[in-house]
Amino acid sequence: MDFSEVIGQQHIKSHLTNTVKNGRIPHTQLFIGKTGSGILSLALSYAKEILCHSSQKDSEAYQNCANKISKLSHPDLHFVYPVNTSIDIKKNPVSDNFSSEWREFVLKNPYASLFDWLQFIGIENKQGNISRHEAVDILKKISLKPYEGGYKVMIIWMAEKMNIECANKILKLVEEPPEKTVLLLLAEEEEKVLGTIQSRCQKLHIPLLSENDILSELINNHQLTENKAKKISHQANGDFNRALQIIANDSNDEYFEKLFVFWVRTAFSAKKNKNAINDLMEWSESIAKEGRETKKKFLSFCLELFRQAMLKNYKADSLLYFESHDGNFSLEKFAPFVHQNNIYEITQALEEAEYHVERNGNAKIIFTDLSIQLTRLIHKKELV
C-alpha cells in the first residue's frame, strides 16, 4: 500500500509524510476514524514510508522493502486485530492464529469493517476482542530487535477492542516503546479506548471521505458511469466500504423498495384499520426469516429513504437521487409525512433496530416493535 493508492485525505498524507522526512515520528499514535475513511490504508502507507525510508526510492533495497509491505510480509511490520475462538482455534486465540486470513482480508479491501473481518473468519456471531494473551505476544514481538536493522512498526487495528487486562499489560510499552519502534493504534470509537492509553498517544483524527473523492474512485477504478457513481458516492456518506457494499448489493434495492412500500403503507393505514396490525405482524415475521446482513441492509435502506423523503419535503432537490424501480412509489407524495417533528425518532428507532439485529436479538420482536412505533410516528403532525 502506497499513499498514492489511498483515496483522498491529502492533508493527512502530507502530515504523515513530513513526520518521516523531518525525522519527527511520534513513537505512539492513535488514529481515530471510520474504517471506510481509509484509516488502515493510511497506517499501511505510513508504515511503508517509515520502514523503507532509509533506502533511495529507485534502489533495489527500496523495491524489496516495498514489495514485502505490499504483501503484508515485512518481518518488521506486525499486526494486532480482534479475534475470538473458532472451529479451528478452541482456546486463547491471538492474532497470529489468523495471520494468513488477515493478509487475504486486508489485500482484498483495506477499507472493510470489523464485522466484515469477523464474518471473513467465520465468527460473526461472536464479539471480537484483543485479550491479555495478545498482550503477551505484543510484548514479545516488540522486545525483539528489528530484523532488517531499521524501524519496527506495529499496527493495532480496532484498538478499542483491547480489554482492560490487555491495555494495562502494554501500558508501559505504549508510554515508552523501545528505540525505533512505532506503535499505530487504530480506533473507530475513541471513547472506548482506555483513558490511560489515550493519554500516552499522539492523536490523529481521520475525517470521512469527501463525496468527490469517492466519486472519482468509483469512476476511475470501478468502471461506474458518472450518474451511478454520483448516486453511490452520495449514499456512502464518506465511507468507501459502504460504497463497495452498495455496488455489491445494488440488486437488493428493488426488493427492499417493495418491502418498504408495503411496510409504510400498512403502518399508515393502521390508524383506521385494525387488521393492518395483523399485516404488520406477518410482515415482521416474513422479514425476520432473512439473514442478518440482509436485515441490516434493509434497515440502512429505510434510513436513507426516510432521509431522502425529508430532503424532498424541505425542497432540497439537489441532494435527491432516489428513483422508484417500478414507478408505484412517489417520493413527492410520501415526503410530507417525514419532517422535523418525527425524523429524529424514526431514525433512532431504525438505528436501535439495526443495533439489536447485529447482536442477534429476536428479529420478529425487533421488527414488530419497529412497525408499531412507525404507526405512531408516521401520523405525527409537523408543527410550524
QUIBELDA-V376264 format. One record per residue. N is the residue number from 0. RES is the residue in three letters. SS is DSSP state (helix for helix, strand for strand, loop for the rest). PSI is psi in radians with two decimals (999 if undefined). D_FIRST is the distance of its C-alpha to the first C-alpha in Angstrom with 1 decimal. Layout:
# QUIBELDA-V376264
n=N res=RES ss=SS psi=PSI d_first=D_FIRST
n=N res=RES ss=SS psi=PSI d_first=D_FIRST
This chain:
# QUIBELDA-V376264
n=0 res=MET ss=loop psi=2.31 d_first=0.0
n=1 res=ASP ss=loop psi=2.68 d_first=3.8
n=2 res=PHE ss=helix psi=-0.53 d_first=6.9
n=3 res=SER ss=helix psi=-0.35 d_first=8.3
n=4 res=GLU ss=helix psi=-0.19 d_first=6.6
n=5 res=VAL ss=loop psi=2.28 d_first=7.9
n=6 res=ILE ss=loop psi=2.23 d_first=11.5
n=7 res=GLY ss=loop psi=-2.52 d_first=14.2
n=8 res=GLN ss=loop psi=0.72 d_first=14.6
n=9 res=GLN ss=helix psi=-0.74 d_first=15.4
n=10 res=HIS ss=helix psi=-0.56 d_first=17.7
n=11 res=ILE ss=helix psi=-0.78 d_first=15.4
n=12 res=LYS ss=helix psi=-0.72 d_first=12.7
n=13 res=SER ss=helix psi=-0.76 d_first=15.7
n=14 res=HIS ss=helix psi=-0.84 d_first=17.2
n=15 res=LEU ss=helix psi=-0.72 d_first=14.4
n=16 res=THR ss=helix psi=-0.72 d_first=14.0
n=17 res=ASN ss=helix psi=-0.57 d_first=17.7
n=18 res=THR ss=helix psi=-0.58 d_first=18.1
n=19 res=VAL ss=helix psi=-0.83 d_first=16.4
n=20 res=LYS ss=helix psi=-0.67 d_first=18.4
n=21 res=ASN ss=loop psi=0.02 d_first=21.5
n=22 res=GLY ss=loop psi=0.58 d_first=21.2
n=23 res=ARG ss=loop psi=1.03 d_first=21.8
n=24 res=ILE ss=loop psi=2.01 d_first=19.1
n=25 res=PRO ss=loop psi=2.39 d_first=20.8
n=26 res=HIS ss=loop psi=-0.44 d_first=21.0
n=27 res=THR ss=strand psi=2.11 d_first=20.8
n=28 res=GLN ss=strand psi=2.55 d_first=19.2
n=29 res=LEU ss=strand psi=1.90 d_first=19.5
n=30 res=PHE ss=strand psi=2.21 d_first=17.1
n=31 res=ILE ss=strand psi=2.12 d_first=19.3
n=32 res=GLY ss=loop psi=2.92 d_first=18.5
n=33 res=LYS ss=loop psi=2.56 d_first=18.3
n=34 res=THR ss=helix psi=-0.63 d_first=15.5
n=35 res=GLY ss=helix psi=-0.09 d_first=15.7
n=36 res=SER ss=helix psi=-0.15 d_first=15.1
n=37 res=GLY ss=loop psi=0.39 d_first=11.4
n=38 res=ILE ss=helix psi=-0.71 d_first=12.3
n=39 res=LEU ss=helix psi=-0.67 d_first=9.9
n=40 res=SER ss=helix psi=-0.72 d_first=6.8
n=41 res=LEU ss=helix psi=-0.74 d_first=8.5
n=42 res=ALA ss=helix psi=-0.71 d_first=9.2
n=43 res=LEU ss=helix psi=-0.74 d_first=6.0
n=44 res=SER ss=helix psi=-0.67 d_first=5.2
n=45 res=TYR ss=helix psi=-0.74 d_first=8.9
n=46 res=ALA ss=helix psi=-0.68 d_first=9.1
n=47 res=LYS ss=helix psi=-0.77 d_first=7.5
n=48 res=GLU ss=helix psi=-0.74 d_first=10.1
n=49 res=ILE ss=helix psi=-0.85 d_first=12.7
n=50 res=LEU ss=helix psi=-0.49 d_first=12.5
n=51 res=CYS ss=helix psi=-0.01 d_first=12.3
n=52 res=HIS ss=loop psi=-0.50 d_first=14.5
n=53 res=SER ss=loop psi=-0.22 d_first=17.7
n=54 res=SER ss=loop psi=2.60 d_first=17.1
n=55 res=GLN ss=loop psi=2.45 d_first=17.6
n=56 res=LYS ss=loop psi=-0.43 d_first=14.8
n=57 res=ASP ss=loop psi=0.17 d_first=16.9
n=58 res=SER ss=loop psi=2.81 d_first=17.9
n=59 res=GLU ss=helix psi=-0.63 d_first=17.6
n=60 res=ALA ss=helix psi=-0.72 d_first=16.8
n=61 res=TYR ss=helix psi=-0.76 d_first=13.7
n=62 res=GLN ss=helix psi=-0.71 d_first=12.6
n=63 res=ASN ss=helix psi=-0.75 d_first=13.5
n=64 res=CYS ss=helix psi=-0.84 d_first=11.6
n=65 res=ALA ss=helix psi=-0.68 d_first=8.3
n=66 res=ASN ss=helix psi=-0.70 d_first=9.3
n=67 res=LYS ss=helix psi=-0.73 d_first=10.2
n=68 res=ILE ss=helix psi=-0.66 d_first=7.2
n=69 res=SER ss=helix psi=-0.43 d_first=5.4
n=70 res=LYS ss=loop psi=0.04 d_first=8.8
n=71 res=LEU ss=loop psi=0.67 d_first=9.0
n=72 res=SER ss=loop psi=0.25 d_first=12.1
n=73 res=HIS ss=loop psi=2.27 d_first=12.3
n=74 res=PRO ss=loop psi=-0.29 d_first=15.9
n=75 res=ASP ss=loop psi=0.21 d_first=15.5
n=76 res=LEU ss=strand psi=2.03 d_first=12.8
n=77 res=HIS ss=strand psi=2.62 d_first=14.9
n=78 res=PHE ss=strand psi=2.52 d_first=14.8
n=79 res=VAL ss=strand psi=2.41 d_first=17.8
n=80 res=TYR ss=loop psi=2.79 d_first=18.3
n=81 res=PRO ss=loop psi=2.40 d_first=21.6
n=82 res=VAL ss=strand psi=3.12 d_first=23.5
n=83 res=ASN ss=loop psi=3.06 d_first=27.1
n=84 res=THR ss=loop psi=2.62 d_first=29.6
n=85 res=SER ss=loop psi=-3.00 d_first=29.3
n=86 res=ILE ss=loop psi=-0.67 d_first=31.4
n=87 res=ASP ss=loop psi=-0.58 d_first=30.1
n=88 res=ILE ss=loop psi=1.83 d_first=29.6
n=89 res=LYS ss=loop psi=-0.38 d_first=33.0
n=90 res=LYS ss=loop psi=2.46 d_first=33.0
n=91 res=ASN ss=loop psi=1.01 d_first=30.9
n=92 res=PRO ss=loop psi=2.47 d_first=27.5
n=93 res=VAL ss=loop psi=2.94 d_first=24.5
n=94 res=SER ss=helix psi=-0.72 d_first=20.7
n=95 res=ASP ss=helix psi=-0.40 d_first=21.0
n=96 res=ASN ss=helix psi=-0.32 d_first=23.3
n=97 res=PHE ss=helix psi=0.44 d_first=20.5
n=98 res=SER ss=helix psi=-0.71 d_first=17.6
n=99 res=SER ss=helix psi=-0.69 d_first=17.4
n=100 res=GLU ss=helix psi=-0.68 d_first=17.6
n=101 res=TRP ss=helix psi=-0.80 d_first=14.9
n=102 res=ARG ss=helix psi=-0.80 d_first=12.4
n=103 res=GLU ss=helix psi=-0.74 d_first=13.7
n=104 res=PHE ss=helix psi=-0.87 d_first=13.8
n=105 res=VAL ss=helix psi=-0.72 d_first=10.2
n=106 res=LEU ss=helix psi=-0.48 d_first=8.9
n=107 res=LYS ss=helix psi=-0.75 d_first=11.7
n=108 res=ASN ss=loop psi=1.65 d_first=11.2
n=109 res=PRO ss=loop psi=-0.07 d_first=9.3
n=110 res=TYR ss=loop psi=0.05 d_first=12.1
n=111 res=ALA ss=loop psi=2.82 d_first=14.9
n=112 res=SER ss=loop psi=3.00 d_first=17.8
n=113 res=LEU ss=helix psi=-0.76 d_first=19.6
n=114 res=PHE ss=helix psi=-0.69 d_first=22.3
n=115 res=ASP ss=helix psi=-0.73 d_first=19.9
n=116 res=TRP ss=helix psi=-0.84 d_first=18.8
n=117 res=LEU ss=helix psi=-0.64 d_first=22.5
n=118 res=GLN ss=helix psi=-0.68 d_first=23.5
n=119 res=PHE ss=helix psi=-0.64 d_first=20.9
n=120 res=ILE ss=loop psi=0.16 d_first=22.6
n=121 res=GLY ss=loop psi=0.44 d_first=26.0
n=122 res=ILE ss=loop psi=0.64 d_first=27.1
n=123 res=GLU ss=loop psi=-0.28 d_first=26.9
n=124 res=ASN ss=loop psi=0.11 d_first=30.5
n=125 res=LYS ss=loop psi=2.86 d_first=29.8
n=126 res=GLN ss=loop psi=2.18 d_first=28.4
n=127 res=GLY ss=loop psi=2.49 d_first=25.2
n=128 res=ASN ss=strand psi=2.86 d_first=25.7
n=129 res=ILE ss=strand psi=1.90 d_first=24.7
n=130 res=SER ss=loop psi=3.14 d_first=28.0
n=131 res=ARG ss=helix psi=-0.49 d_first=30.0
n=132 res=HIS ss=helix psi=-0.61 d_first=29.2
n=133 res=GLU ss=helix psi=-0.66 d_first=25.5
n=134 res=ALA ss=helix psi=-0.67 d_first=26.7
n=135 res=VAL ss=helix psi=-0.78 d_first=28.3
n=136 res=ASP ss=helix psi=-0.67 d_first=25.2
n=137 res=ILE ss=helix psi=-0.86 d_first=23.3
n=138 res=LEU ss=helix psi=-0.64 d_first=26.1
n=139 res=LYS ss=helix psi=-0.80 d_first=26.3
n=140 res=LYS ss=helix psi=-0.72 d_first=22.6
n=141 res=ILE ss=helix psi=-0.46 d_first=22.7
n=142 res=SER ss=helix psi=-0.35 d_first=26.1
n=143 res=LEU ss=loop psi=2.60 d_first=24.9
n=144 res=LYS ss=loop psi=2.62 d_first=24.2
n=145 res=PRO ss=loop psi=2.32 d_first=20.8
n=146 res=TYR ss=loop psi=-0.66 d_first=20.6
n=147 res=GLU ss=loop psi=0.26 d_first=19.4
n=148 res=GLY ss=loop psi=0.00 d_first=21.5
n=149 res=GLY ss=loop psi=-2.20 d_first=19.2
n=150 res=TYR ss=loop psi=2.82 d_first=17.6
n=151 res=LYS ss=strand psi=2.45 d_first=17.0
n=152 res=VAL ss=strand psi=2.28 d_first=14.6
n=153 res=MET ss=strand psi=2.19 d_first=15.5
n=154 res=ILE ss=strand psi=2.09 d_first=13.9
n=155 res=ILE ss=strand psi=1.76 d_first=16.9
n=156 res=TRP ss=strand psi=2.33 d_first=15.9
n=157 res=MET ss=loop psi=0.95 d_first=19.0
n=158 res=ALA ss=helix psi=-0.38 d_first=20.9
n=159 res=GLU ss=helix psi=-0.20 d_first=24.0
n=160 res=LYS ss=helix psi=0.03 d_first=24.6
n=161 res=MET ss=strand psi=2.23 d_first=25.7
n=162 res=ASN ss=loop psi=2.98 d_first=29.4
n=163 res=ILE ss=helix psi=-0.68 d_first=31.8
n=164 res=GLU ss=helix psi=-0.79 d_first=32.4
n=165 res=CYS ss=helix psi=-0.83 d_first=28.8
n=166 res=ALA ss=helix psi=-0.75 d_first=28.4
n=167 res=ASN ss=helix psi=-0.60 d_first=31.6
n=168 res=LYS ss=helix psi=-0.54 d_first=30.8
n=169 res=ILE ss=loop psi=0.15 d_first=27.6
n=170 res=LEU ss=helix psi=-0.81 d_first=29.2
n=171 res=LYS ss=helix psi=-0.64 d_first=30.2
n=172 res=LEU ss=helix psi=-0.75 d_first=26.8
n=173 res=VAL ss=helix psi=-0.66 d_first=25.2
n=174 res=GLU ss=helix psi=-0.71 d_first=27.9
n=175 res=GLU ss=loop psi=1.36 d_first=27.8
n=176 res=PRO ss=loop psi=2.77 d_first=24.8
n=177 res=PRO ss=loop psi=2.84 d_first=25.5
n=178 res=GLU ss=loop psi=2.48 d_first=24.8
n=179 res=LYS ss=loop psi=0.65 d_first=21.3
n=180 res=THR ss=strand psi=2.26 d_first=20.0
n=181 res=VAL ss=strand psi=2.19 d_first=17.7
n=182 res=LEU ss=strand psi=2.16 d_first=17.9
n=183 res=LEU ss=strand psi=1.86 d_first=15.7
n=184 res=LEU ss=strand psi=2.22 d_first=17.8
n=185 res=LEU ss=strand psi=2.26 d_first=16.5
n=186 res=ALA ss=strand psi=2.51 d_first=19.5
n=187 res=GLU ss=loop psi=-0.66 d_first=20.7
n=188 res=GLU ss=loop psi=1.66 d_first=24.3
n=189 res=GLU ss=helix psi=-0.70 d_first=25.0
n=190 res=GLU ss=helix psi=-0.28 d_first=28.7
n=191 res=LYS ss=helix psi=-0.09 d_first=28.1
n=192 res=VAL ss=loop psi=2.28 d_first=26.5
n=193 res=LEU ss=loop psi=2.32 d_first=29.4
n=194 res=GLY ss=helix psi=-0.66 d_first=30.9
n=195 res=THR ss=helix psi=-0.46 d_first=31.1
n=196 res=ILE ss=helix psi=-0.83 d_first=27.4
n=197 res=GLN ss=helix psi=-0.76 d_first=26.7
n=198 res=SER ss=loop psi=-0.28 d_first=29.2
n=199 res=ARG ss=loop psi=0.08 d_first=27.4
n=200 res=CYS ss=loop psi=2.61 d_first=24.0
n=201 res=GLN ss=strand psi=2.15 d_first=22.9
n=202 res=LYS ss=strand psi=2.51 d_first=22.0
n=203 res=LEU ss=strand psi=1.96 d_first=19.5
n=204 res=HIS ss=strand psi=2.19 d_first=20.2
n=205 res=ILE ss=loop psi=2.00 d_first=17.5
n=206 res=PRO ss=loop psi=2.86 d_first=19.5
n=207 res=LEU ss=loop psi=2.73 d_first=19.4
n=208 res=LEU ss=loop psi=2.63 d_first=18.0
n=209 res=SER ss=loop psi=2.73 d_first=20.7
n=210 res=GLU ss=helix psi=-0.67 d_first=22.3
n=211 res=ASN ss=helix psi=-0.64 d_first=21.7
n=212 res=ASP ss=helix psi=-0.76 d_first=17.9
n=213 res=ILE ss=helix psi=-0.72 d_first=18.0
n=214 res=LEU ss=helix psi=-0.84 d_first=20.7
n=215 res=SER ss=helix psi=-0.74 d_first=18.8
n=216 res=GLU ss=helix psi=-0.74 d_first=15.8
n=217 res=LEU ss=helix psi=-0.66 d_first=18.5
n=218 res=ILE ss=helix psi=-0.79 d_first=20.5
n=219 res=ASN ss=helix psi=-0.61 d_first=18.0
n=220 res=ASN ss=helix psi=-0.05 d_first=15.6
n=221 res=HIS ss=loop psi=0.19 d_first=18.0
n=222 res=GLN ss=loop psi=0.70 d_first=21.2
n=223 res=LEU ss=loop psi=2.61 d_first=23.3
n=224 res=THR ss=loop psi=2.80 d_first=26.4
n=225 res=GLU ss=helix psi=-0.74 d_first=26.6
n=226 res=ASN ss=helix psi=-0.76 d_first=29.2
n=227 res=LYS ss=helix psi=-0.76 d_first=27.3
n=228 res=ALA ss=helix psi=-0.66 d_first=24.1
n=229 res=LYS ss=helix psi=-0.78 d_first=26.2
n=230 res=LYS ss=helix psi=-0.82 d_first=27.8
n=231 res=ILE ss=helix psi=-0.71 d_first=24.6
n=232 res=SER ss=helix psi=-0.54 d_first=22.9
n=233 res=HIS ss=helix psi=-0.76 d_first=26.1
n=234 res=GLN ss=helix psi=-0.52 d_first=26.4
n=235 res=ALA ss=loop psi=-0.39 d_first=22.9
n=236 res=ASN ss=loop psi=0.76 d_first=23.9
n=237 res=GLY ss=loop psi=0.09 d_first=20.6
n=238 res=ASP ss=loop psi=1.89 d_first=18.8
n=239 res=PHE ss=helix psi=-0.55 d_first=16.3
n=240 res=ASN ss=helix psi=-0.65 d_first=16.8
n=241 res=ARG ss=helix psi=-0.69 d_first=20.4
n=242 res=ALA ss=helix psi=-0.75 d_first=20.1
n=243 res=LEU ss=helix psi=-0.66 d_first=18.6
n=244 res=GLN ss=helix psi=-0.67 d_first=21.5
n=245 res=ILE ss=helix psi=-0.74 d_first=24.0
n=246 res=ILE ss=helix psi=-0.78 d_first=23.0
n=247 res=ALA ss=helix psi=-0.47 d_first=23.3
n=248 res=ASN ss=loop psi=0.36 d_first=26.6
n=249 res=ASP ss=loop psi=-0.49 d_first=28.2
n=250 res=SER ss=loop psi=-0.30 d_first=31.1
n=251 res=ASN ss=helix psi=-0.32 d_first=32.1
n=252 res=ASP ss=helix psi=-0.70 d_first=33.1
n=253 res=GLU ss=helix psi=-0.76 d_first=36.5
n=254 res=TYR ss=helix psi=-0.78 d_first=37.3
n=255 res=PHE ss=helix psi=-0.64 d_first=36.3
n=256 res=GLU ss=helix psi=-0.74 d_first=38.4
n=257 res=LYS ss=helix psi=-0.73 d_first=41.4
n=258 res=LEU ss=helix psi=-0.78 d_first=41.0
n=259 res=PHE ss=helix psi=-0.84 d_first=40.6
n=260 res=VAL ss=helix psi=-0.81 d_first=43.6
n=261 res=PHE ss=helix psi=-0.73 d_first=45.9
n=262 res=TRP ss=helix psi=-0.92 d_first=44.8
n=263 res=VAL ss=helix psi=-0.61 d_first=45.5
n=264 res=ARG ss=helix psi=-0.71 d_first=48.7
n=265 res=THR ss=helix psi=-0.74 d_first=50.0
n=266 res=ALA ss=helix psi=-0.66 d_first=49.2
n=267 res=PHE ss=helix psi=-0.70 d_first=50.9
n=268 res=SER ss=helix psi=-0.21 d_first=54.0
n=269 res=ALA ss=loop psi=-0.39 d_first=54.4
n=270 res=LYS ss=loop psi=-0.60 d_first=56.4
n=271 res=LYS ss=loop psi=-0.25 d_first=59.3
n=272 res=ASN ss=loop psi=1.80 d_first=58.7
n=273 res=LYS ss=loop psi=-0.46 d_first=58.6
n=274 res=ASN ss=helix psi=-0.35 d_first=57.8
n=275 res=ALA ss=helix psi=-0.50 d_first=54.3
n=276 res=ILE ss=helix psi=-0.69 d_first=53.4
n=277 res=ASN ss=helix psi=-0.67 d_first=54.0
n=278 res=ASP ss=helix psi=-0.68 d_first=51.7
n=279 res=LEU ss=helix psi=-0.64 d_first=49.0
n=280 res=MET ss=helix psi=-0.76 d_first=49.5
n=281 res=GLU ss=helix psi=-0.69 d_first=49.1
n=282 res=TRP ss=helix psi=-0.77 d_first=46.0
n=283 res=SER ss=helix psi=-0.71 d_first=44.5
n=284 res=GLU ss=helix psi=-0.64 d_first=45.4
n=285 res=SER ss=helix psi=-0.85 d_first=43.9
n=286 res=ILE ss=helix psi=-0.43 d_first=40.5
n=287 res=ALA ss=helix psi=-0.38 d_first=40.5
n=288 res=LYS ss=loop psi=-0.23 d_first=40.4
n=289 res=GLU ss=loop psi=2.84 d_first=37.0
n=290 res=GLY ss=loop psi=2.79 d_first=33.8
n=291 res=ARG ss=helix psi=-0.78 d_first=32.2
n=292 res=GLU ss=helix psi=-0.67 d_first=29.2
n=293 res=THR ss=helix psi=-0.73 d_first=31.6
n=294 res=LYS ss=helix psi=-0.75 d_first=33.7
n=295 res=LYS ss=helix psi=-0.73 d_first=30.8
n=296 res=LYS ss=helix psi=-0.60 d_first=29.6
n=297 res=PHE ss=helix psi=-0.74 d_first=33.3
n=298 res=LEU ss=helix psi=-0.66 d_first=33.7
n=299 res=SER ss=helix psi=-0.69 d_first=30.6
n=300 res=PHE ss=helix psi=-0.77 d_first=32.2
n=301 res=CYS ss=helix psi=-0.77 d_first=35.5
n=302 res=LEU ss=helix psi=-0.81 d_first=34.0
n=303 res=GLU ss=helix psi=-0.64 d_first=32.6
n=304 res=LEU ss=helix psi=-0.66 d_first=35.9
n=305 res=PHE ss=helix psi=-0.68 d_first=37.9
n=306 res=ARG ss=helix psi=-0.75 d_first=35.8
n=307 res=GLN ss=helix psi=-0.68 d_first=36.3
n=308 res=ALA ss=helix psi=-0.71 d_first=40.0
n=309 res=MET ss=helix psi=-0.74 d_first=40.3
n=310 res=LEU ss=helix psi=-0.70 d_first=38.6
n=311 res=LYS ss=helix psi=-0.71 d_first=41.2
n=312 res=ASN ss=helix psi=-0.61 d_first=44.0
n=313 res=TYR ss=loop psi=0.42 d_first=43.2
n=314 res=LYS ss=loop psi=0.44 d_first=42.9
n=315 res=ALA ss=loop psi=1.02 d_first=39.1
n=316 res=ASP ss=helix psi=-0.44 d_first=39.0
n=317 res=SER ss=helix psi=-0.31 d_first=36.1
n=318 res=LEU ss=helix psi=0.05 d_first=33.8
n=319 res=LEU ss=loop psi=2.53 d_first=35.1
n=320 res=TYR ss=loop psi=-0.14 d_first=33.6
n=321 res=PHE ss=loop psi=2.36 d_first=35.4
n=322 res=GLU ss=loop psi=2.23 d_first=37.4
n=323 res=SER ss=loop psi=2.41 d_first=39.6
n=324 res=HIS ss=loop psi=-0.68 d_first=39.1
n=325 res=ASP ss=loop psi=0.00 d_first=42.9
n=326 res=GLY ss=loop psi=0.05 d_first=44.4
n=327 res=ASN ss=loop psi=-0.08 d_first=46.3
n=328 res=PHE ss=loop psi=2.19 d_first=44.5
n=329 res=SER ss=loop psi=2.00 d_first=45.0
n=330 res=LEU ss=helix psi=-0.60 d_first=42.7
n=331 res=GLU ss=helix psi=-0.69 d_first=45.3
n=332 res=LYS ss=helix psi=-0.52 d_first=48.0
n=333 res=PHE ss=helix psi=-0.55 d_first=45.8
n=334 res=ALA ss=helix psi=-0.70 d_first=44.4
n=335 res=PRO ss=loop psi=-0.29 d_first=47.7
n=336 res=PHE ss=loop psi=-0.01 d_first=47.3
n=337 res=VAL ss=loop psi=2.02 d_first=44.0
n=338 res=HIS ss=loop psi=-3.02 d_first=44.4
n=339 res=GLN ss=loop psi=-0.36 d_first=44.1
n=340 res=ASN ss=loop psi=-0.04 d_first=46.5
n=341 res=ASN ss=loop psi=-0.22 d_first=44.7
n=342 res=ILE ss=helix psi=-0.65 d_first=41.1
n=343 res=TYR ss=helix psi=-0.79 d_first=40.1
n=344 res=GLU ss=helix psi=-0.66 d_first=42.0
n=345 res=ILE ss=helix psi=-0.81 d_first=40.7
n=346 res=THR ss=helix psi=-0.78 d_first=37.1
n=347 res=GLN ss=helix psi=-0.74 d_first=37.8
n=348 res=ALA ss=helix psi=-0.74 d_first=39.5
n=349 res=LEU ss=helix psi=-0.73 d_first=36.7
n=350 res=GLU ss=helix psi=-0.66 d_first=34.0
n=351 res=GLU ss=helix psi=-0.69 d_first=36.3
n=352 res=ALA ss=helix psi=-0.74 d_first=36.8
n=353 res=GLU ss=helix psi=-0.70 d_first=33.1
n=354 res=TYR ss=helix psi=-0.80 d_first=32.8
n=355 res=HIS ss=helix psi=-0.56 d_first=35.6
n=356 res=VAL ss=helix psi=-0.77 d_first=34.4
n=357 res=GLU ss=helix psi=-0.50 d_first=31.1
n=358 res=ARG ss=loop psi=0.41 d_first=33.2
n=359 res=ASN ss=loop psi=0.62 d_first=35.4
n=360 res=GLY ss=loop psi=2.92 d_first=38.4
n=361 res=ASN ss=loop psi=1.88 d_first=41.3
n=362 res=ALA ss=helix psi=-0.62 d_first=40.1
n=363 res=LYS ss=helix psi=-0.76 d_first=43.6
n=364 res=ILE ss=helix psi=-0.73 d_first=44.7
n=365 res=ILE ss=helix psi=-0.84 d_first=41.5
n=366 res=PHE ss=helix psi=-0.50 d_first=42.1
n=367 res=THR ss=helix psi=-0.82 d_first=45.8
n=368 res=ASP ss=helix psi=-0.75 d_first=45.5
n=369 res=LEU ss=helix psi=-0.74 d_first=43.1
n=370 res=SER ss=helix psi=-0.73 d_first=45.5
n=371 res=ILE ss=helix psi=-0.69 d_first=48.5
n=372 res=GLN ss=helix psi=-0.71 d_first=46.7
n=373 res=LEU ss=helix psi=-0.62 d_first=45.9
n=374 res=THR ss=helix psi=-0.53 d_first=49.6
n=375 res=ARG ss=helix psi=-0.82 d_first=50.4
n=376 res=LEU ss=helix psi=-0.58 d_first=47.5
n=377 res=ILE ss=loop psi=-0.33 d_first=47.8
n=378 res=HIS ss=loop psi=0.00 d_first=51.5
n=379 res=LYS ss=loop psi=2.29 d_first=50.8
n=380 res=LYS ss=loop psi=2.55 d_first=52.3
n=381 res=GLU ss=loop psi=2.06 d_first=50.6
n=382 res=LEU ss=loop psi=2.27 d_first=52.4
n=383 res=VAL ss=loop psi=999 d_first=52.7
